[in-house]
Amino acid sequence: MHEITVDDDVKQMILDAKEDYRICTACTGPALVPIKVKPPKKSDIMIPIGDYVLYISSVQAMYINNVSMDMLYSDEEIESCPAFSWHR
């Protein structure tokens, strides 16, 4: 598996939020969301961020090289994307 880097502003956002996040597949591609929106799977890659974890789905790990803030889904995007329908 290739190395996946995480931008400093993403790391800081996770630390400030004080919760784990996950990169998963959503309506417009890779989505960065809290794990309460999309829980991790056993097959996910785990990247430690301080006391928290950034999970990356095995599917997305094949395609991304870097995690950036443009992957962060807003509450509105989460509510409108069918990939997160179980969360509603």
C-alpha positions, -999 to +999 in steps of 0.1 A: +000+000+000+013+035-008+017+062+018-013+085+023-004+119+037-028+141+057-027+179+055-019+198+087-053+216+086-071+182+085-050+170+115-058+202+134-095+199+126-096+163+140-078+174+171-101+204+176-132+182+170-119+156+196-133+127+176-123+101+151-130+107+114-132+085+083-127+088+046-154+068+028-171+068-006-199+092-010-219+110-037-190+132-050-161+109-043-141+106-011-158+121+019-142+131+052-169+126+079-170+118+117-173+081+125-207+088+140-218+095+104-201+065+088-185+040+113-151+024+105-148-011+091-122-037+100-107-034+065-100+004+070-065+018+072-059+036+105-038+068+107-032+081+142-038+118+147-029+126+183-053+107+206-077+102+176-078+081+145-084+089+108-099+058+092-095+054+054-118+029+037-099+003+018-117+013-014-107+050-011-071+040-001-066+026-035-073+060-051-061+088-028-026+099-019-035+128+003-063+138+027-073+175+024-100+197+038-118+198+004-129+162+013-148+174+044-185+170+040-207+197+055-239+188+075-259+198+045-240+175+022-243+146+047-280+151+049-285+152+011-262+122+002-279+088-001-246+072+011-254+084+046-291+077+046-288+053+076-275+082+096-307+102+094 
